[in-house]
Amino acid sequence: MTLILASITSGAPPTWTLVPFVLLLVCVALGPIAFPRFWGLRYHLVAAGLGLFTAGYLVVTGRIAPMAHAAEEYIGFIALIGSLYVVAGGIHIRVSGEATPKVNTVYLLVGAVLSNIIGTTGASMLLVRPWVRMNKYRITAFHIVFFIFVVSNVGGCLTPIGDPPLFIGYLKGVPFWWNIEHLASGWALSLTLLLTVFFFLDRANFLRAPKAVREKETAHETWEFRGLHNIVFIALILFAVLQLPMWWRELLMLVAALASWFTTRREIHQANDFDFHPLKEVAWLFAGIFATMIPALQYLQAVPPPLTSPGAFYWATGSLSALLDNAPTYLAFFVTALSGQHLSIDSPADVALFVKDHAITLRAISLGAVLFGAMTYIGNGPNFMVKSIAEHAKVRTPTFFGYIFRFALPILLPVLIIVWLVLFAF
């Protein structure tokens, strides 16, 4: 009753406005299983319909500003995802003789480091196709899941480029090198645990193949790179993200994508089995997610949970980052933490003071947002894209709930608990 009264007096949206977001999550989770044919043909109509319903409510009630802000964020999101998808699709990495557990583990570690240089989205788009090819003779669901864990999420903890939540913090005044100074221990601990688990799972998978097959598939190691001129276009996209304002940023991303498309030889796209279906799927679903989650974020900001410790911020930020997309959730809890100290997110001086005096709280919010983004397919933008690319390459990936119950809860959650115990519990 107290929570309901607080929502009324604070101007929070009514709780029924959360229903479209919940329905969309249920459809994303159950659609491919319960009604696969309908979902495959009509998923875009479901996402658009629920999104438009929420948008209509916002327009009728005069809440235009949050809708416009969400639209800007979505345009930036899809411009980044789309441009990197096109540009990375123009780089073909041919790998032969590479699918040993040791090499696979090193590959994931290199991807984690690269995520901090070209972002989790860029690293995921660049490395997922070679990852599928180099493991083609024994690839299973856990190969895709650990790629999402490591390259698409956990790896990008060290720089604002790495993951969208950290970039939002950078835009709000968190120093560029603050992340590597305060998040490196959490990054190293979580990566060490995940890569150790992966190595032993991959070793068991590797040993199940007949010895003759193992020797044939891992012999004569070769690497071949084509389309490397696209690295220039990746650099242009990163320059746009870091240096340009809205609209100019998206324009340069579009120019980079078009230049890549027209300067990349057709056979390279064919070798990558490149088409726009994965991008189309992500664009439609996240359009619905960005629209329907507006009331959920408004409710969270209007009725903030009573958080008093870094550990509480870690779990609260993380839990919602798995479902609400980790970037806006990070911002919501950053605002909550600042408000608790009577500070404003819009004041650079206030942000600087908070970063200096409450670094452990910001550390908890940052790690919660980044690490928990791997808990579901929708926690971070690259997750669903990696799933879609893998499925397009005929790899069987876990369902929405299969991902959570077979992998995220038994494998990732214990890692997150250990991070909490080491960094925030005492």
C-alpha positions as CSV (number, residue, x, y, z in Angstrom):
1,M,0.0,0.0,0.0
2,T,2.9,2.4,0.8
3,L,4.4,1.7,-2.6
4,I,1.1,2.4,-4.4
5,L,0.5,5.6,-2.5
6,A,4.1,6.7,-3.3
7,S,3.5,6.0,-7.0
8,I,0.4,8.1,-7.1
9,T,1.8,11.1,-5.2
10,S,5.1,11.0,-7.1
11,G,3.5,11.1,-10.6
12,A,4.6,7.6,-11.5
13,P,2.7,5.9,-14.3
14,P,0.0,3.5,-13.3
15,T,1.1,-0.1,-12.9
16,W,-1.0,-1.3,-15.8
17,T,1.3,0.5,-18.2
18,L,4.0,-2.1,-17.4
19,V,1.8,-4.8,-19.0
20,P,3.0,-4.2,-22.7
21,F,6.6,-4.5,-21.6
22,V,5.9,-7.8,-19.7
23,L,3.8,-9.1,-22.7
24,L,6.7,-8.4,-25.1
25,L,9.1,-10.2,-22.8
26,V,6.8,-13.2,-22.7
27,C,6.4,-13.1,-26.5
28,V,10.2,-13.0,-27.0
29,A,10.6,-15.9,-24.6
30,L,7.8,-18.1,-25.7
31,G,7.1,-17.1,-29.3
32,P,9.8,-19.2,-31.0
33,I,8.7,-22.2,-29.0
34,A,4.9,-22.0,-28.6
35,F,4.0,-20.5,-32.0
36,P,7.2,-20.6,-34.1
37,R,5.5,-20.1,-37.5
38,F,3.4,-17.1,-36.4
39,W,6.3,-15.6,-34.5
40,G,8.7,-16.0,-37.4
41,L,6.3,-14.2,-39.7
42,R,4.7,-11.6,-37.4
43,Y,7.2,-10.8,-34.6
44,H,7.6,-7.3,-36.0
45,L,3.9,-6.7,-35.8
46,V,3.8,-7.8,-32.2
47,A,6.7,-5.6,-31.2
48,A,5.3,-2.6,-33.2
49,G,1.8,-3.0,-31.8
50,L,2.9,-3.2,-28.2
51,G,5.3,-0.3,-28.7
52,L,2.6,1.9,-30.4
53,F,0.2,1.1,-27.6
54,T,2.6,2.5,-25.0
55,A,3.5,5.4,-27.3
56,G,-0.2,6.3,-27.6
57,Y,-0.6,6.3,-23.8
58,L,2.4,8.6,-23.5
59,V,1.0,11.0,-26.1
60,V,-2.5,11.1,-24.6
61,T,-1.1,11.8,-21.1
62,G,1.3,14.5,-22.3
63,R,4.5,12.5,-21.6
64,I,6.1,13.4,-24.8
65,A,9.6,14.2,-23.5
66,P,10.5,10.7,-22.3
67,M,9.1,9.2,-25.6
68,A,11.3,11.6,-27.6
69,H,14.3,10.8,-25.4
70,A,13.7,7.1,-25.9
71,A,13.4,7.6,-29.7
72,E,16.8,9.4,-29.7
73,E,18.4,6.6,-27.7
74,Y,16.9,4.0,-30.0
75,I,18.2,5.8,-33.1
76,G,21.6,5.9,-31.6
77,F,21.4,2.3,-30.6
78,I,20.3,1.0,-34.0
79,A,22.8,3.2,-35.8
80,L,25.6,1.8,-33.8
81,I,24.4,-1.8,-34.0
82,G,23.6,-1.5,-37.7
83,S,26.8,0.2,-38.9
84,L,29.0,-2.1,-37.0
85,Y,27.0,-5.1,-38.3
86,V,27.5,-4.0,-41.9
87,V,31.2,-3.0,-41.5
88,A,32.1,-6.2,-39.5
89,G,30.3,-8.2,-42.1
90,G,32.8,-6.9,-44.7
91,I,35.7,-8.5,-42.8
92,H,36.2,-12.2,-43.4
93,I,38.4,-14.1,-41.0
94,R,39.0,-17.6,-42.3
95,V,40.2,-20.0,-39.6
96,S,41.4,-23.5,-39.9
97,G,42.8,-25.9,-37.3
98,E,41.8,-23.8,-34.3
99,A,39.1,-25.4,-32.3
100,T,41.2,-26.7,-29.3
101,P,40.0,-25.8,-25.8
102,K,43.2,-23.8,-25.2
103,V,42.9,-21.8,-28.4
104,N,39.1,-21.2,-27.9
105,T,39.8,-19.9,-24.4
106,V,42.5,-17.6,-25.6
107,Y,40.2,-16.4,-28.5
108,L,37.5,-15.4,-25.9
109,L,40.1,-13.6,-23.8
110,V,41.3,-11.7,-26.8
111,G,37.7,-10.8,-27.6
112,A,37.2,-9.6,-24.1
113,V,40.2,-7.2,-24.4
114,L,39.1,-6.1,-27.9
115,S,35.6,-5.3,-26.5
116,N,37.2,-2.4,-24.6
117,I,38.7,-1.0,-27.8
118,I,35.9,-1.3,-30.3
119,G,33.0,-2.0,-27.9
120,T,31.2,-5.1,-27.1
121,T,29.0,-4.6,-30.2
122,G,31.9,-4.2,-32.5
123,A,33.9,-7.1,-31.1
124,S,30.8,-9.3,-31.2
125,M,30.0,-8.5,-34.8
126,L,33.6,-9.0,-35.8
127,L,34.4,-12.2,-34.0
128,V,31.2,-14.3,-33.8
129,R,31.3,-15.6,-37.4
130,P,34.9,-16.8,-37.1
131,W,34.0,-18.3,-33.8
132,V,31.2,-20.3,-35.4
133,R,33.5,-21.4,-38.3
134,M,36.5,-22.5,-36.2
135,N,34.2,-24.7,-34.0
136,K,32.0,-25.9,-36.8
137,Y,32.7,-29.6,-36.3
138,R,31.6,-29.6,-32.7
139,I,29.9,-26.3,-31.9
140,T,27.2,-26.5,-29.2
141,A,24.9,-24.0,-27.4
142,F,27.4,-23.3,-24.7
143,H,29.9,-22.0,-27.3
144,I,27.4,-19.3,-28.2
145,V,26.4,-18.6,-24.6
146,F,30.0,-18.1,-23.4
147,F,30.7,-15.9,-26.3
148,I,27.8,-13.7,-25.2
149,F,29.0,-13.9,-21.6
150,V,32.6,-12.9,-22.3
151,V,32.8,-10.9,-25.5
152,S,29.3,-9.3,-25.6
153,N,29.2,-8.3,-22.0
154,V,31.7,-9.0,-19.2
155,G,34.7,-8.1,-21.4
156,G,33.7,-4.5,-21.9
157,C,34.2,-3.2,-18.4
158,L,37.4,-1.3,-18.7
159,T,36.6,1.7,-20.9
160,P,33.5,3.9,-21.8
161,I,33.8,2.5,-25.3
162,G,33.3,-1.0,-23.9
163,D,29.7,-1.0,-23.0
164,P,26.8,1.5,-23.4
165,P,26.2,2.0,-19.6
166,L,29.8,3.1,-19.1
167,F,29.6,5.4,-22.1
168,I,26.5,7.1,-20.5
169,G,28.6,7.6,-17.4
170,Y,31.3,9.1,-19.4
171,L,28.9,11.5,-21.1
172,K,27.6,12.5,-17.6
173,G,31.1,13.3,-16.3
174,V,32.7,10.1,-15.2
175,P,36.4,10.4,-16.2
176,F,37.5,8.2,-19.1
177,W,40.1,6.2,-17.2
178,W,38.0,5.8,-14.0
179,N,36.6,2.5,-15.3
180,I,40.0,0.7,-15.7
181,E,41.1,2.0,-12.3
182,H,37.9,0.9,-10.4
183,L,36.5,-1.9,-12.4
184,A,39.6,-3.9,-13.4
185,S,39.5,-6.2,-10.4
186,G,35.8,-7.1,-11.1
187,W,36.7,-7.6,-14.7
188,A,39.6,-9.8,-14.0
189,L,37.8,-11.9,-11.4
190,S,34.7,-12.5,-13.4
191,L,36.6,-13.3,-16.6
192,T,39.0,-15.7,-14.8
193,L,36.0,-17.6,-13.4
194,L,34.1,-17.7,-16.6
195,L,37.1,-18.7,-18.8
196,T,38.0,-21.4,-16.3
197,V,34.6,-22.9,-16.4
198,F,34.5,-22.6,-20.2
199,F,37.9,-24.4,-20.6
200,F,36.8,-27.4,-18.7
201,L,33.4,-27.6,-20.5
202,D,35.1,-27.2,-23.8
203,R,37.7,-29.8,-23.0
204,A,35.0,-32.3,-22.2
205,N,33.2,-31.4,-25.5
206,F,36.5,-31.7,-27.4
207,L,37.3,-35.1,-26.0
208,R,33.9,-36.5,-27.0
209,A,34.9,-36.3,-30.6
210,P,36.8,-39.3,-32.1
211,K,40.6,-38.8,-31.9
212,A,40.9,-39.0,-35.7
213,V,38.4,-36.2,-36.1
214,R,40.1,-34.1,-33.5
215,E,43.5,-34.5,-35.1
216,K,42.1,-33.6,-38.6
217,E,40.1,-30.6,-37.5
218,T,42.9,-29.1,-35.3
219,A,45.8,-29.6,-37.7
220,H,47.5,-27.2,-40.0
221,E,46.6,-23.9,-38.3
222,T,45.9,-21.1,-40.7
223,W,44.4,-17.6,-40.5
224,E,43.3,-15.6,-43.5
225,F,42.0,-12.0,-43.4
226,R,40.1,-10.3,-46.2
227,G,38.3,-6.9,-46.3
228,L,40.7,-5.3,-43.8
229,H,40.1,-1.9,-45.3
230,N,36.9,-2.0,-43.2
231,I,39.0,-1.3,-40.1
232,V,39.1,2.3,-41.3
233,F,35.3,2.4,-41.2
234,I,35.2,0.9,-37.7
235,A,37.6,3.7,-36.6
236,L,35.2,6.2,-38.2
237,I,32.3,4.8,-36.2
238,L,34.2,4.9,-32.9
239,F,35.3,8.5,-33.7
240,A,31.6,9.4,-34.3
241,V,30.6,7.8,-31.0
242,L,33.2,9.6,-28.9
243,Q,33.5,13.0,-30.6
244,L,30.3,13.9,-32.5
245,P,26.9,15.2,-31.3
246,M,23.6,13.5,-32.1
247,W,22.6,13.4,-35.8
248,W,26.2,14.2,-37.0
249,R,27.2,11.0,-35.1
250,E,24.5,8.9,-36.8
251,L,25.2,10.5,-40.2
252,L,28.8,9.5,-40.0
253,M,27.9,6.0,-39.0
254,L,25.6,5.7,-42.0
255,V,28.3,7.0,-44.3
256,A,30.7,4.4,-42.9
257,A,28.3,1.6,-43.3
258,L,27.4,2.6,-46.9
259,A,31.1,3.1,-47.8
260,S,31.9,-0.4,-46.4
261,W,29.0,-2.0,-48.3
262,F,30.0,-0.6,-51.6
263,T,33.8,-1.1,-51.3
264,T,33.6,-4.7,-50.0
265,R,33.8,-7.4,-52.7
266,R,30.6,-9.5,-53.0
267,E,32.5,-12.8,-52.4
268,I,33.5,-11.6,-48.9
269,H,29.9,-11.0,-48.0
270,Q,29.0,-14.4,-49.5
271,A,31.8,-16.0,-47.5
272,N,30.3,-14.5,-44.3
273,D,26.8,-15.6,-45.3
274,F,25.9,-12.0,-44.9
275,D,22.3,-10.8,-45.0
276,F,20.2,-8.3,-43.1
277,H,17.8,-10.7,-41.4
278,P,19.6,-10.6,-38.0
279,L,19.7,-6.8,-38.1
280,K,16.1,-6.6,-39.1
281,E,15.0,-8.8,-36.2
282,V,17.0,-6.9,-33.6
283,A,15.7,-3.5,-35.0
284,W,12.1,-4.5,-34.7
285,L,12.3,-6.2,-31.3
286,F,14.3,-3.5,-29.6
287,A,12.0,-0.8,-31.1
288,G,9.3,-2.5,-29.1
289,I,11.5,-2.9,-26.0
290,F,12.7,0.7,-26.0
291,A,9.1,2.0,-26.2
292,T,7.4,-0.4,-23.8
293,M,10.1,0.0,-21.1
294,I,9.5,3.8,-20.8
295,P,6.8,3.4,-18.1
296,A,8.9,0.8,-16.2
297,L,11.9,3.2,-16.1
298,Q,9.6,6.1,-15.1
299,Y,8.2,4.0,-12.3
300,L,11.7,3.1,-11.1
301,Q,12.8,6.7,-11.0
302,A,9.5,7.9,-9.4
303,V,9.5,5.2,-6.7
304,P,13.2,4.5,-6.2
305,P,14.0,1.4,-4.1
306,P,15.4,2.1,-0.6
307,L,19.1,1.3,-1.4
308,T,21.7,2.1,1.3
309,S,24.8,0.0,0.5
310,P,27.0,-0.6,-2.6
311,G,26.0,-4.3,-2.5
312,A,22.3,-3.3,-2.7
313,F,23.0,-1.1,-5.7
314,Y,24.9,-3.9,-7.3
315,W,22.0,-6.4,-7.1
316,A,19.3,-3.9,-7.8
317,T,21.1,-2.4,-10.9
318,G,22.1,-5.9,-12.1
319,S,18.7,-7.5,-11.6
320,L,16.9,-4.9,-13.7
321,S,19.7,-4.6,-16.2
322,A,19.0,-8.2,-17.2
323,L,15.5,-7.2,-18.3
324,L,15.3,-3.5,-19.0
325,D,18.4,-3.1,-21.1
326,N,21.5,-2.2,-19.1
327,A,22.2,1.3,-20.3
328,P,19.0,3.1,-19.2
329,T,18.9,1.0,-16.0
330,Y,22.5,2.2,-15.2
331,L,21.3,5.8,-15.7
332,A,18.3,5.3,-13.5
333,F,20.3,4.0,-10.5
334,F,23.1,6.6,-11.1
335,V,20.4,9.2,-10.7
336,T,19.0,7.4,-7.6
337,A,22.4,7.3,-6.0
338,L,23.1,10.9,-6.7
339,S,19.7,11.9,-5.3
340,G,20.4,10.0,-2.1
341,Q,23.4,12.4,-1.6
342,H,21.3,15.4,-2.6
343,L,23.2,15.7,-5.8
344,S,22.1,16.2,-9.4
345,I,23.1,14.2,-12.5
346,D,22.8,17.5,-14.5
347,S,25.6,19.2,-12.5
348,P,29.2,18.3,-13.5
349,A,30.4,19.5,-10.1
350,D,27.9,17.2,-8.4
351,V,28.9,14.2,-10.5
352,A,32.6,14.9,-9.9
353,L,32.0,15.0,-6.2
354,F,30.0,11.8,-6.2
355,V,32.7,10.0,-8.3
356,K,35.3,11.1,-5.8
357,D,33.5,10.5,-2.5
358,H,31.3,7.5,-3.5
359,A,33.4,5.6,-5.9
360,I,32.4,2.2,-4.4
361,T,28.7,2.9,-5.1
362,L,29.4,3.9,-8.7
363,R,31.6,0.8,-9.0
364,A,28.7,-1.4,-7.8
365,I,26.2,0.3,-10.3
366,S,28.7,0.0,-13.2
367,L,29.6,-3.7,-12.5
368,G,25.9,-4.5,-11.9
369,A,24.9,-3.0,-15.2
370,V,27.7,-4.5,-17.3
371,L,27.9,-8.0,-15.8
372,F,24.2,-8.7,-15.4
373,G,23.6,-7.6,-19.0
374,A,24.6,-11.2,-19.9
375,M,21.8,-12.7,-17.8
376,T,19.2,-12.7,-20.7
377,Y,19.2,-12.2,-24.4
378,I,17.8,-8.7,-24.0
379,G,20.1,-7.4,-21.3
380,N,22.5,-5.9,-23.8
381,G,22.1,-5.1,-27.5
382,P,24.8,-7.5,-28.9
383,N,23.3,-10.6,-27.1
384,F,20.3,-11.0,-29.4
385,M,22.3,-10.1,-32.4
386,V,24.9,-12.9,-31.7
387,K,22.0,-15.3,-31.2
388,S,20.4,-14.3,-34.5
389,I,23.7,-14.5,-36.4
390,A,24.4,-18.0,-34.9
391,E,20.9,-19.2,-35.8
392,H,21.4,-17.9,-39.4
393,A,24.5,-20.0,-39.5
394,K,22.4,-23.1,-38.6
395,V,23.7,-23.2,-35.0
396,R,21.2,-24.4,-32.4
397,T,21.0,-21.7,-29.7
398,P,19.2,-21.9,-26.4
399,T,15.6,-20.5,-26.1
400,F,15.0,-17.4,-24.0
401,F,14.3,-19.5,-20.9
402,G,16.8,-22.2,-21.9
403,Y,19.5,-19.5,-21.9
404,I,18.5,-18.4,-18.4
405,F,17.9,-21.7,-16.7
406,R,20.5,-23.9,-18.4
407,F,23.4,-21.3,-18.4
408,A,22.8,-17.9,-16.8
409,L,21.5,-19.1,-13.5
410,P,23.8,-22.2,-12.9
411,I,27.0,-20.6,-14.4
412,L,26.9,-16.8,-14.6
413,L,24.9,-16.2,-11.3
414,P,27.5,-18.0,-9.1
415,V,30.2,-15.8,-10.7
416,L,28.2,-12.7,-10.0
417,I,27.7,-13.8,-6.4
418,I,31.5,-14.3,-6.0
419,V,32.1,-10.8,-7.4
420,W,29.6,-9.4,-4.8
421,L,31.3,-11.4,-2.0
422,V,34.8,-10.2,-2.9
423,L,34.0,-6.6,-3.7
424,F,30.9,-5.5,-1.9
425,A,29.7,-7.9,0.9
426,F,32.2,-6.8,3.6
